[in-house]
Amino acid sequence: MSDDVLQNLENTLGGTKLAELLEITKQLPSTWTIKRIEGKLVLVDKEGKQWAEILNNEIRATAGDAGQGWNKFLNVAPPLMKNFRYVVDNGRYVFETDELGRVNKAIMEDIDFTTRARNETYQQETKLVKDGYSNDDGGHIFRNEWGGPSEQINYFSQSPTQNRAGGDWYNMEQEISSLKRNNPSSIYKAEMVFVFAGSSKRPISMRVRLSENGAVKKNYLISN
């Protein structure tokens, strides 16, 4: 990374946020770097593919897939940038972090059933990097069927009882999917809040607000 880019990053983020970003980039391949391209600060891989744009209060990123590769910046172990927004796939998904760099809020603007390839390796790592119990699943925040990213930003350490068939979280996902299938022209927005105890990276509960065409349709409170 050039000195000019470092200076631009400091001007954009400030010293504290720059330090957070540099710590996170230590988890990336050495061939990934940040460049200034057409006036934007962007994270690129060794082929020059742009994976993220860095702004003063948010990251705009593209999730990966099995064909084009995975966005390793979205797959880093927490903490992420603190009190920051990650806007993924042109705003289709938004992840917000708290003061400890944990995803504590996530928003999906609508469902389109564009299933994304799974990355089971990343999914299985979740309980290791997010204070999971030994039998925890790597649960999707936004499920695979909804096109949810297959990087770590979209996983949380989840009770298998809740994640699998018959669990409250599973039933919530099924209910939302059924609503969309039965009403394909309606817009279903899901806003999720993750509640933590102390400094643990494993949430103790999740609140989900589902809106249909801008009006609140249902609220869910699910333990973990």
VEXTI-244850 format. One record per residue (C-alpha): residue in one letter; residue number from 1; x, y, z. Coordinates in Angstrom, 2 decimals. Layout:
# residues N
<rec residu="A" num="NUM" u="X" v="Y" w="Z"/>
...
END
This chain:
# residues 224
<rec residu="M" num="1" u="0.00" v="0.00" w="0.00"/>
<rec residu="S" num="2" u="1.46" v="3.34" w="-1.00"/>
<rec residu="D" num="3" u="2.08" v="6.24" w="1.37"/>
<rec residu="D" num="4" u="-0.35" v="8.31" w="-0.70"/>
<rec residu="V" num="5" u="-3.12" v="5.75" w="-0.18"/>
<rec residu="L" num="6" u="-2.37" v="5.58" w="3.55"/>
<rec residu="Q" num="7" u="-2.69" v="9.34" w="3.80"/>
<rec residu="N" num="8" u="-5.97" v="9.27" w="1.89"/>
<rec residu="L" num="9" u="-7.26" v="6.54" w="4.18"/>
<rec residu="E" num="10" u="-6.35" v="8.55" w="7.25"/>
<rec residu="N" num="11" u="-8.05" v="11.63" w="5.80"/>
<rec residu="T" num="12" u="-11.15" v="9.55" w="5.09"/>
<rec residu="L" num="13" u="-11.36" v="7.43" w="8.24"/>
<rec residu="G" num="14" u="-9.33" v="9.22" w="10.88"/>
<rec residu="G" num="15" u="-6.49" v="7.65" w="12.82"/>
<rec residu="T" num="16" u="-8.54" v="5.30" w="15.01"/>
<rec residu="K" num="17" u="-10.56" v="3.80" w="12.18"/>
<rec residu="L" num="18" u="-7.47" v="3.51" w="10.01"/>
<rec residu="A" num="19" u="-5.79" v="1.48" w="12.75"/>
<rec residu="E" num="20" u="-8.83" v="-0.83" w="12.88"/>
<rec residu="L" num="21" u="-8.76" v="-1.29" w="9.12"/>
<rec residu="L" num="22" u="-5.05" v="-2.05" w="9.02"/>
<rec residu="E" num="23" u="-5.47" v="-4.65" w="11.76"/>
<rec residu="I" num="24" u="-8.25" v="-6.32" w="9.77"/>
<rec residu="T" num="25" u="-6.21" v="-6.38" w="6.57"/>
<rec residu="K" num="26" u="-3.59" v="-8.51" w="8.34"/>
<rec residu="Q" num="27" u="-6.01" v="-11.41" w="7.85"/>
<rec residu="L" num="28" u="-6.05" v="-10.94" w="4.07"/>
<rec residu="P" num="29" u="-3.68" v="-12.49" w="1.53"/>
<rec residu="S" num="30" u="-0.54" v="-10.41" w="1.05"/>
<rec residu="T" num="31" u="-1.52" v="-9.97" w="-2.60"/>
<rec residu="W" num="32" u="-4.64" v="-7.98" w="-1.65"/>
<rec residu="T" num="33" u="-4.13" v="-4.26" w="-1.23"/>
<rec residu="I" num="34" u="-5.94" v="-0.93" w="-1.14"/>
<rec residu="K" num="35" u="-5.57" v="1.41" w="-4.09"/>
<rec residu="R" num="36" u="-6.98" v="4.73" w="-5.17"/>
<rec residu="I" num="37" u="-8.87" v="4.16" w="-8.42"/>
<rec residu="E" num="38" u="-10.91" v="6.87" w="-10.13"/>
<rec residu="G" num="39" u="-10.98" v="8.82" w="-6.89"/>
<rec residu="K" num="40" u="-12.18" v="5.87" w="-4.80"/>
<rec residu="L" num="41" u="-10.33" v="3.90" w="-2.13"/>
<rec residu="V" num="42" u="-10.84" v="0.28" w="-3.12"/>
<rec residu="L" num="43" u="-9.63" v="-3.10" w="-1.95"/>
<rec residu="V" num="44" u="-8.32" v="-5.21" w="-4.83"/>
<rec residu="D" num="45" u="-6.96" v="-8.73" w="-5.17"/>
<rec residu="K" num="46" u="-3.89" v="-9.78" w="-7.13"/>
<rec residu="E" num="47" u="-5.88" v="-9.87" w="-10.39"/>
<rec residu="G" num="48" u="-7.12" v="-6.34" w="-9.79"/>
<rec residu="K" num="49" u="-10.70" v="-7.36" w="-8.98"/>
<rec residu="Q" num="50" u="-12.34" v="-4.75" w="-6.77"/>
<rec residu="W" num="51" u="-13.95" v="-6.29" w="-3.68"/>
<rec residu="A" num="52" u="-14.75" v="-3.27" w="-1.50"/>
<rec residu="E" num="53" u="-14.84" v="0.51" w="-1.45"/>
<rec residu="I" num="54" u="-13.87" v="2.28" w="1.76"/>
<rec residu="L" num="55" u="-15.77" v="5.39" w="2.81"/>
<rec residu="N" num="56" u="-15.72" v="7.42" w="6.00"/>
<rec residu="N" num="57" u="-18.62" v="5.61" w="7.65"/>
<rec residu="E" num="58" u="-19.21" v="2.46" w="5.63"/>
<rec residu="I" num="59" u="-17.73" v="-0.28" w="3.49"/>
<rec residu="R" num="60" u="-19.40" v="-1.05" w="0.17"/>
<rec residu="A" num="61" u="-18.60" v="-4.60" w="-0.82"/>
<rec residu="T" num="62" u="-19.55" v="-7.41" w="-3.16"/>
<rec residu="A" num="63" u="-20.08" v="-10.88" w="-1.75"/>
<rec residu="G" num="64" u="-18.36" v="-13.75" w="-3.51"/>
<rec residu="D" num="65" u="-19.48" v="-17.06" w="-4.90"/>
<rec residu="A" num="66" u="-18.01" v="-20.37" w="-5.98"/>
<rec residu="G" num="67" u="-17.33" v="-19.13" w="-9.50"/>
<rec residu="Q" num="68" u="-15.63" v="-15.78" w="-8.96"/>
<rec residu="G" num="69" u="-14.12" v="-16.58" w="-5.59"/>
<rec residu="W" num="70" u="-14.96" v="-15.38" w="-2.10"/>
<rec residu="N" num="71" u="-14.64" v="-11.92" w="-0.62"/>
<rec residu="K" num="72" u="-12.00" v="-12.53" w="2.01"/>
<rec residu="F" num="73" u="-12.55" v="-9.05" w="3.46"/>
<rec residu="L" num="74" u="-16.10" v="-10.07" w="4.41"/>
<rec residu="N" num="75" u="-14.79" v="-13.33" w="5.83"/>
<rec residu="V" num="76" u="-12.36" v="-12.00" w="8.44"/>
<rec residu="A" num="77" u="-12.75" v="-13.05" w="12.06"/>
<rec residu="P" num="78" u="-14.22" v="-10.36" w="14.33"/>
<rec residu="P" num="79" u="-13.79" v="-7.67" w="15.35"/>
<rec residu="L" num="80" u="-14.90" v="-5.95" w="12.17"/>
<rec residu="M" num="81" u="-14.75" v="-2.18" w="11.82"/>
<rec residu="K" num="82" u="-16.44" v="-0.84" w="14.95"/>
<rec residu="N" num="83" u="-19.68" v="1.16" w="14.83"/>
<rec residu="F" num="84" u="-19.60" v="0.85" w="11.06"/>
<rec residu="R" num="85" u="-21.85" v="-0.14" w="8.17"/>
<rec residu="Y" num="86" u="-21.09" v="-2.83" w="5.61"/>
<rec residu="V" num="87" u="-23.26" v="-2.36" w="2.54"/>
<rec residu="V" num="88" u="-23.18" v="-5.56" w="0.49"/>
<rec residu="D" num="89" u="-24.30" v="-6.25" w="-3.07"/>
<rec residu="N" num="90" u="-25.41" v="-2.70" w="-3.83"/>
<rec residu="G" num="91" u="-27.44" v="-2.42" w="-0.63"/>
<rec residu="R" num="92" u="-29.28" v="-5.70" w="-0.91"/>
<rec residu="Y" num="93" u="-27.86" v="-6.49" w="2.52"/>
<rec residu="V" num="94" u="-26.62" v="-4.10" w="5.20"/>
<rec residu="F" num="95" u="-24.68" v="-5.23" w="8.26"/>
<rec residu="E" num="96" u="-24.05" v="-2.81" w="11.14"/>
<rec residu="T" num="97" u="-21.51" v="-3.35" w="13.90"/>
<rec residu="D" num="98" u="-21.37" v="-2.32" w="17.53"/>
<rec residu="E" num="99" u="-18.54" v="-0.88" w="19.61"/>
<rec residu="L" num="100" u="-16.88" v="-4.31" w="19.78"/>
<rec residu="G" num="101" u="-16.99" v="-4.92" w="16.05"/>
<rec residu="R" num="102" u="-19.78" v="-7.53" w="16.23"/>
<rec residu="V" num="103" u="-22.64" v="-7.54" w="13.74"/>
<rec residu="N" num="104" u="-25.53" v="-6.39" w="15.91"/>
<rec residu="K" num="105" u="-27.96" v="-5.32" w="13.19"/>
<rec residu="A" num="106" u="-28.65" v="-6.58" w="9.69"/>
<rec residu="I" num="107" u="-31.13" v="-5.48" w="7.05"/>
<rec residu="M" num="108" u="-32.34" v="-7.25" w="3.92"/>
<rec residu="E" num="109" u="-34.39" v="-5.05" w="1.60"/>
<rec residu="D" num="110" u="-36.29" v="-7.87" w="-0.12"/>
<rec residu="I" num="111" u="-36.17" v="-11.55" w="-1.04"/>
<rec residu="D" num="112" u="-35.51" v="-12.74" w="-4.57"/>
<rec residu="F" num="113" u="-34.56" v="-16.40" w="-4.05"/>
<rec residu="T" num="114" u="-31.24" v="-16.15" w="-5.85"/>
<rec residu="T" num="115" u="-29.56" v="-19.04" w="-4.05"/>
<rec residu="R" num="116" u="-25.85" v="-18.49" w="-3.48"/>
<rec residu="A" num="117" u="-23.31" v="-21.30" w="-3.30"/>
<rec residu="R" num="118" u="-22.40" v="-22.36" w="0.23"/>
<rec residu="N" num="119" u="-18.89" v="-22.25" w="1.63"/>
<rec residu="E" num="120" u="-19.02" v="-24.97" w="4.24"/>
<rec residu="T" num="121" u="-15.47" v="-24.30" w="5.39"/>
<rec residu="Y" num="122" u="-16.30" v="-20.72" w="6.31"/>
<rec residu="Q" num="123" u="-19.58" v="-21.83" w="7.86"/>
<rec residu="Q" num="124" u="-17.91" v="-24.44" w="10.06"/>
<rec residu="E" num="125" u="-15.34" v="-21.90" w="11.27"/>
<rec residu="T" num="126" u="-18.05" v="-19.70" w="12.76"/>
<rec residu="K" num="127" u="-18.24" v="-21.29" w="16.19"/>
<rec residu="L" num="128" u="-14.45" v="-21.16" w="16.46"/>
<rec residu="V" num="129" u="-14.16" v="-17.41" w="15.84"/>
<rec residu="K" num="130" u="-17.45" v="-16.31" w="17.43"/>
<rec residu="D" num="131" u="-17.45" v="-17.95" w="20.86"/>
<rec residu="G" num="132" u="-19.70" v="-20.79" w="19.80"/>
<rec residu="Y" num="133" u="-20.61" v="-23.84" w="21.83"/>
<rec residu="S" num="134" u="-19.14" v="-27.14" w="20.66"/>
<rec residu="N" num="135" u="-22.40" v="-28.26" w="19.06"/>
<rec residu="D" num="136" u="-23.34" v="-24.88" w="17.54"/>
<rec residu="D" num="137" u="-24.15" v="-24.47" w="13.87"/>
<rec residu="G" num="138" u="-22.81" v="-21.71" w="11.69"/>
<rec residu="G" num="139" u="-26.20" v="-20.10" w="11.21"/>
<rec residu="H" num="140" u="-26.95" v="-17.76" w="8.32"/>
<rec residu="I" num="141" u="-28.17" v="-14.28" w="9.19"/>
<rec residu="F" num="142" u="-29.74" v="-14.17" w="5.72"/>
<rec residu="R" num="143" u="-30.34" v="-17.70" w="4.56"/>
<rec residu="N" num="144" u="-28.67" v="-19.29" w="1.58"/>
<rec residu="E" num="145" u="-32.01" v="-19.53" w="-0.25"/>
<rec residu="W" num="146" u="-32.32" v="-15.74" w="-0.06"/>
<rec residu="G" num="147" u="-28.92" v="-15.25" w="-1.65"/>
<rec residu="G" num="148" u="-27.29" v="-14.45" w="1.68"/>
<rec residu="P" num="149" u="-23.50" v="-14.07" w="1.52"/>
<rec residu="S" num="150" u="-21.41" v="-17.15" w="2.24"/>
<rec residu="E" num="151" u="-18.73" v="-15.17" w="4.04"/>
<rec residu="Q" num="152" u="-18.28" v="-14.89" w="7.80"/>
<rec residu="I" num="153" u="-20.09" v="-11.54" w="8.02"/>
<rec residu="N" num="154" u="-23.35" v="-13.41" w="7.35"/>
<rec residu="Y" num="155" u="-22.85" v="-16.20" w="9.92"/>
<rec residu="F" num="156" u="-23.38" v="-16.35" w="13.67"/>
<rec residu="S" num="157" u="-22.88" v="-19.07" w="16.26"/>
<rec residu="Q" num="158" u="-26.33" v="-20.57" w="16.54"/>
<rec residu="S" num="159" u="-28.05" v="-23.23" w="18.59"/>
<rec residu="P" num="160" u="-28.72" v="-26.21" w="16.29"/>
<rec residu="T" num="161" u="-32.14" v="-26.53" w="17.90"/>
<rec residu="Q" num="162" u="-33.07" v="-23.10" w="16.53"/>
<rec residu="N" num="163" u="-31.27" v="-23.39" w="13.20"/>
<rec residu="R" num="164" u="-32.66" v="-26.73" w="12.09"/>
<rec residu="A" num="165" u="-36.14" v="-27.96" w="11.19"/>
<rec residu="G" num="166" u="-38.66" v="-27.25" w="13.93"/>
<rec residu="G" num="167" u="-36.68" v="-24.45" w="15.56"/>
<rec residu="D" num="168" u="-38.07" v="-20.94" w="15.99"/>
<rec residu="W" num="169" u="-35.43" v="-19.41" w="13.68"/>
<rec residu="Y" num="170" u="-36.00" v="-22.07" w="11.03"/>
<rec residu="N" num="171" u="-39.76" v="-21.57" w="11.25"/>
<rec residu="M" num="172" u="-39.33" v="-17.80" w="10.90"/>
<rec residu="E" num="173" u="-37.28" v="-18.29" w="7.74"/>
<rec residu="Q" num="174" u="-39.85" v="-20.70" w="6.32"/>
<rec residu="E" num="175" u="-42.69" v="-18.32" w="7.08"/>
<rec residu="I" num="176" u="-40.98" v="-15.39" w="5.36"/>
<rec residu="S" num="177" u="-40.13" v="-17.53" w="2.33"/>
<rec residu="S" num="178" u="-43.73" v="-18.71" w="2.06"/>
<rec residu="L" num="179" u="-45.03" v="-15.16" w="2.22"/>
<rec residu="K" num="180" u="-42.78" v="-14.12" w="-0.66"/>
<rec residu="R" num="181" u="-43.67" v="-17.13" w="-2.78"/>
<rec residu="N" num="182" u="-47.37" v="-16.51" w="-2.27"/>
<rec residu="N" num="183" u="-47.02" v="-12.76" w="-2.87"/>
<rec residu="P" num="184" u="-44.12" v="-12.36" w="-5.31"/>
<rec residu="S" num="185" u="-44.91" v="-8.73" w="-6.15"/>
<rec residu="S" num="186" u="-44.80" v="-7.67" w="-2.48"/>
<rec residu="I" num="187" u="-41.60" v="-6.36" w="-0.91"/>
<rec residu="Y" num="188" u="-40.55" v="-8.10" w="2.30"/>
<rec residu="K" num="189" u="-37.93" v="-6.27" w="4.32"/>
<rec residu="A" num="190" u="-36.29" v="-8.02" w="7.27"/>
<rec residu="E" num="191" u="-34.53" v="-6.05" w="10.01"/>
<rec residu="M" num="192" u="-32.60" v="-8.14" w="12.52"/>
<rec residu="V" num="193" u="-31.08" v="-7.15" w="15.85"/>
<rec residu="F" num="194" u="-28.62" v="-9.40" w="17.68"/>
<rec residu="V" num="195" u="-28.40" v="-9.13" w="21.47"/>
<rec residu="F" num="196" u="-25.18" v="-10.08" w="23.24"/>
<rec residu="A" num="197" u="-24.18" v="-10.68" w="26.86"/>
<rec residu="G" num="198" u="-21.02" v="-8.85" w="27.83"/>
<rec residu="S" num="199" u="-18.20" v="-9.17" w="25.33"/>
<rec residu="S" num="200" u="-19.27" v="-12.55" w="23.94"/>
<rec residu="K" num="201" u="-19.48" v="-12.83" w="20.16"/>
<rec residu="R" num="202" u="-22.34" v="-15.32" w="20.43"/>
<rec residu="P" num="203" u="-25.78" v="-13.65" w="20.58"/>
<rec residu="I" num="204" u="-28.18" v="-14.67" w="23.31"/>
<rec residu="S" num="205" u="-31.25" v="-13.63" w="21.31"/>
<rec residu="M" num="206" u="-32.35" v="-12.22" w="17.98"/>
<rec residu="R" num="207" u="-35.16" v="-9.79" w="17.20"/>
<rec residu="V" num="208" u="-36.57" v="-9.77" w="13.69"/>
<rec residu="R" num="209" u="-38.98" v="-7.21" w="12.26"/>
<rec residu="L" num="210" u="-40.65" v="-8.16" w="9.00"/>
<rec residu="S" num="211" u="-42.28" v="-5.46" w="6.88"/>
<rec residu="E" num="212" u="-44.56" v="-6.00" w="3.91"/>
<rec residu="N" num="213" u="-44.62" v="-3.12" w="1.41"/>
<rec residu="G" num="214" u="-43.40" v="-0.73" w="4.09"/>
<rec residu="A" num="215" u="-45.82" v="-1.74" w="6.86"/>
<rec residu="V" num="216" u="-44.73" v="-3.87" w="9.81"/>
<rec residu="K" num="217" u="-46.24" v="-7.32" w="9.39"/>
<rec residu="K" num="218" u="-44.71" v="-9.32" w="12.23"/>
<rec residu="N" num="219" u="-42.10" v="-9.18" w="14.99"/>
<rec residu="Y" num="220" u="-40.15" v="-12.22" w="16.15"/>
<rec residu="L" num="221" u="-38.11" v="-12.71" w="19.33"/>
<rec residu="I" num="222" u="-35.93" v="-15.80" w="19.22"/>
<rec residu="S" num="223" u="-33.57" v="-17.07" w="21.89"/>
<rec residu="N" num="224" u="-30.19" v="-18.62" w="21.17"/>
END
